[in-house]
Amino acid sequence: MTINSNANNDMPKGALHGIKVLDLSRVLAGPSCTQVLADLGAEVIKVERPHIGDETRHWAPPKFSDDTSAYYATINRNKKSLTVDITTDAGQDIIKKLAADSDLLVENFKVGGLKKYGLDYDSLKQDNPRLIYASLTGFGQTGPDAARPGYDYIIQGLSGLMSITGPSDGEPHKVGVAVVDLFAGLQLTIGIQAALIARETTGLGQQVDVALLDSALAMLANVGMNHLASGKVPPRLGNQHPNIMPYQVFAGQGEQHFILACGNDSQFAKLCDVLAVDWHTDDRFTTNPNRVANRMLLCDELSKKFAEQPRTYWLEVLDQAGIPCGAIHNVAEALAMPQALAREMVVNFTEQGSPVSALGSPIKLSASPVTYRTPPPKLSEHTDSTLADLGYDSEMIAKLKADGIV
């Protein structure tokens, strides 16, 4: 079961209704940001290369029956597609006209990549001082590595994130999705909205500078802080938690895995009651610091106890006792959860004749909710209408097409 997109004209206006976004970003990190803005009601014009488009249009299989790749559909709904060759003078003129009439410009070119086209922040703010120019790069606009290209996988390695991910006795692992790209996209979204609020006071735009590396370092959170506090290099602990015990994966009878998350001494005492043991009175385990110090001993004892019953039994009795726990779902099971469906985390566009189904937005606003207005656009679907809005007549548009500009 999925919900249909809200394509009617009676839907409430989004929180960012009236904000115009010129989206020069591609692949995942930048487009994930602009999709959030679009979901919140902003008008987003996605600029793509003529005849080719965003690379992710071709990252298939899988794809939907209308040839839309699943990857492209992940982060491009609610947008318009305009194709422009920005390496040409005529193409640059189009972008400059759009930027002069936009609130935001989002780009993820390498540092200095747009300056040679006159599309950098310093150039564009001359015609539009209210423009908020959001740049997402691998390493940021400053520093010795600023010119280097950035890739999620490589940044996961450089940042230390992979060093703490994976089994303790195995090789470092990346996270299963491009989490650095997505986290950086959210950081860019936050920066943009802060700049919009600041503009209300100053009347001026500014450049928002977000880097994949900075975002990944911030993701280290408590593990990074553990190093700063102790001077020690955090180890890779697999499914265990560096600061809390027991807080990890265990297997029930038949190797059916589940998660146990005891966050305090009270919950551990309840766990001991369920297991009919008195470990909570043992000096080695009475407090969380003691349990962390004796991690392996306690882990071995718990593993033996949990192997006595199947996972379904443990999930039921632990839940009844108020001890945090949960099954480990595959993706199909996760998306089919009644809670996920009730929260509208799967949406489709069948009412608009599109076969695309998509993951819903986690942002729920009571008065100006997220809307799913249009499916991911076909390449160049909105080129003619966008150019017409800029004052190009049919003959001018035809010539631009004939010259390969759009």
N, C-alpha and C positions, 0 to 999 in steps of 0.2 A: 504494500500500500504506500502510495506517495501522494503528496498534495500537488494540485495544479498551480501553475504560475498565476499571479494576480494581474491579469492583463486588462481588466476593465478600467474605465475612465473615472470611476468613483473612488478609487483607492486614495488614502490620505497621502499628502505630499511628504516626501522623505525629509529627514532632518537637514540634508544638504541640497535640497531643491533650490535651484537658482545658481548653484555653483557650477562653473564650466571648467572642465579639465581637458587639457591637451596631453594625450598620453603617447609619449615617444618611447616607452619601455617595451621590452619583449621578453620572452621565455617565461620565467616564474616570479621572481622576487618583485619586480616593478608592477607587472600586471596583477599580482595578488593584492597589492595596495590599491590600485585603481578600481579593482572590482569591489573592494569594500566601500570605496567612495561612491561608486555607481549604485551599489545596493542601498546605500543611504540616501539616494535621490539625486546625486550629482549627474550632470550631463557629461559623459566621457566620450571623447573622440579619439579612437585608437588609430595611430598612424602606422601603416605597414608598407613594406616594399611592394611595388607593382609586380603582379603575376606570381610572387613568391609568398609574401606575407610573413607573419611571425613564424619562426622556425617550428614552433610547436604544432602548427597546423599539419605538419608532415611527420610528427612523432607518433606513428601508428604501425601496427595495431596496438590496442583496439580502437575502433571508431564506431560511431553511430551510423544508422542506415543512410543518412544524408551526407556521409563522408566527413563529418566533423570529428576530428580526433578527440579522444577522451581527455588527453592532456590539455589541448587548447580549450576545451569546454570547461576545464577546471576553474579557470580564472579570467574568463572573458565575456560573461553574460552582461546584459544591461549596457553594452557599449555599442558605438557606431564604428564602422570600419571605413577608413579613408586611406587610399593608397597614394603615396607621394614619393618621388625620387628626390630625396633631400640633397643629393650631391649636385643637383642642377640649380642654376640661378632661379628658374621659374618655380621649382619645387621649394626652394628656400623662401621665395616671396609668399607662397601659400602658407608656410609654417609661420612666418612673421606676422601675417595678417591674422591668423588664428590666435597666436600668442598675444597680440595686442588687444584681443577681445576675450581673453581667458583669465580666470582667477588663478588657475594652477597649471604648471607644466611639470610632468613627471618624466624622468629619463634615467636610463641606466647604461649610458655609453661610458667608455673608458674616460678617465680624467682628461679634459682638453679635446675630446673627440668631436664635440659640436662647435668648438670655437672657430675652426677653419671654415665653417659654413655660416658664421655670424649668428649662430643659434645658442650661444652660451648666455649665462645669466646677465653678465655685465652689458652685453649687447641688447638683449631683449628688454631689460628693465628701462632702457632709455625711452622706449615708446609706451611702456606700461609699468610705471613704478609700483603699482599695486600687485604685480605678478609675484606669486609664490612659486619658486623654482626648486623642485624637489629632485635631488640627485642621489641615486643609489649605486654605489660602486663596491668593488671587492675590498678596497683598503682605505677608502675615504679620499677627500680632496687634498689632504696634506700628509706629510710624513715621507720617509724614504721609499716606501713601497707603493705610493699613491698611483704610479703609472701602471702597476701590474694588473692584469685581468683577474677577476675573482670568480671562482666556481665553488658551489656549495660543498662538494665532496672534499676539495682541497682545503677549504676553510675549516671544515669539521676536523681535519687532521692538524692544521696549523694551530688552531685555537686551544687544543687540549681536549676537546669534546670526545674525540675518538679514544683518547688514552684512558678515559673512565667508562667507556661503553664496550660491553662484551664480557665474556667469561674471564674470570681471574687467571685461569691457566691457559687462555687462548690468545689469539691475536686481537688487536683493537678492531672495533666494529663501528661502522657508520650507523646513524639512525635510519630506520626504514623508509622515511620520506625526507625530502630536501628541507629539513627543519630550519636550517640557517637561512635559506632563502625566504621561507615563510615568516620566520621571526623578524628578519630584517624588513620585510614588507609591512609587518604590523608596526615596527618602530617608525618607519617612514610615514605611515598613516597617522600615528600619534604626533609626529613632528609637524605634519601638514596641518592638522587640526589646531595645534598650538599656534602655528603661524597665522591661521585664519583668525583666531581670537585676538592675537597681538595686533593684527591689521585693523581691527575694529577701533583700537586706541590710537595707533600711529598713522593709519591711513596708507601705510607702506607695506609692500611685500618683503620677502627675504629669501635667501637660499637655505634649504634644508639639506644637510649633509649627513647621510647614513651609510655606514659601511658594513659589509658582511662580517668582516673580522671583529669589529667593535661589538656587533650584535651577538656573535658567537661567544666572545669573552664575557659579555654580560650574562649569557645563558649559563655560565658556570655556576652562578648563584652561590649557594651554600658551600659547594665543593671548592670553588675558587676562594671563598672566604676561609674555609678550613686551612688552605695553604697560607693565606695571609696571616692567620692567627697563630699557626704552628711552625711555619717554615718548612713543613714536610710536603713531599710530593704525594698527592692523593692517589691511592691505588685503584686499580680496576676491580670492582667487586661483583661483576655480573648482575644478578637480580637483587643483590642485597643493598641496603641503605648505609651510607657511611656514618650516619649519626644516630640511627635508631635501630633497635633490635628487640624482637623479631619483626622485620619489615621487608618481606621478600616473597619469592615463589617457593611453594612446596608442592609435593606430589601426593595425591591420595592413592588409594589402592588401585593398581592397574595403570600407574603412571599418568593419571589424570591431574593436570596441573591447575593450581589456583593461587591467588594472592592473599597473603595474610599481612595486615598492616596495623600492628600494635603501636600506637603513638605515645603511650604513657604507661606508668606503673600500674594504674588502676585497670587498664585494659589487659595488661599482662596477668594480673591476678585473676581476672575473669577467665582468661585463656587457661590458666592452670586449673580452675574449677571445672571447666569443660573437659579437660584432659584427665581429670582426677589425679593430679600430681600436686606436690607442695613446693615446687621450684621457686615460687615467689617468696618463700621464707628462707631460701638458700642464699647465704651471703654473696655467692658468685653471681646471683641473678636478681637480687632484690630491687636494684635500681637500674635505670637504663645505662648509665656509664659502666656499671659492672657487667651488664649483659653484652655491651659492645666489646669490652675487654676480653670477655669469654665467649666471643661470637661462635667460634667453630664448635666448641663443646655443646652449647645450647642448640645450635643448628642441627647437629647430629642427633641429639635426643628428640627434638621436634620431628625430624624426618622419620624416625622410627615410629613415633606415635601416629603420625598422619598416614603412614603406609598401612595402618590397621583397618581403615575404612575407606570407601570410595569418596570421590570429591563431592558428590551430591549430599552425602551425609554431613561432611564437614561444613559445607556452605550453609546448610540448614541450621545446624546447632550453633555455629559461630554467629550467624545472623541473629538468631533468637537471643543469644547472650549479649548482643550489642557490641560484638567485636568486628571491626572493619575487615571485610573480606570480599572477594569477587572472583568470578570465573575469568578465564582468558579466552576471549572470543576471537574467531577469525573475522575478516572484514564483513562477510555476508551476514554473520550472526549479529555483529555490532549494528549494522544498518537496519536490521529487521527488529531490533529491540522495540517493544511498545513505547518505551520512554523516548527513544530517538524519533519515532514516528509522531508521537504526541507533540514533540518540540519542533516538528516540521523541518527535520534535518535532511530530508530527501524531498526534492521538488522536481516536477517535470513541466515541460512546455508543450504538452500535447494540444492544449486549447489554441495554440498559435501555429499548429501544424508542424511542430518540430518534434523529432524523436528523442531529443536530448533530455536526459535526466541528470540532475546535478546535486551535489552536496549543498545543503542549506546554510544560511548564515547563522552563526551562534549569537549574534547581537539581537536582542529583543527590546524594542522601545515601545512604551505603551501608547504614546500620542503620535509619534511619527515613525512607524515601523519600517523595517526593511521591506522592499518590494522586489518582485521578480518580474520585470516588465517585458524583457525581450531575451530570446536565446542568444547564444554566441553568434555574432554576425558572420555572414558569408564574406569572403574577401572582396573588398571594394564595394560592399553593398550600399554604403552611404556616401560614396564619393561625389556623385552628381548633386545630391541635395545639399551636401556641405559646401561645395564650391558655389552653388547657386546662392546660398545664404551669404557668401562672401562677396557677391556681386558679379560673379562670372556668368556670362550668358551661354546659351547652348553652343554657339560657334566657338567661343573661347574654350569651353570644356572639350569639344570635339578635337580642337587643335592640340590641347594638352595630352589627350589620349593618343592622338596620331604621333606625337613627338615622344611618347613613352614616359611623359612626366608623371602621369597619374594612371 
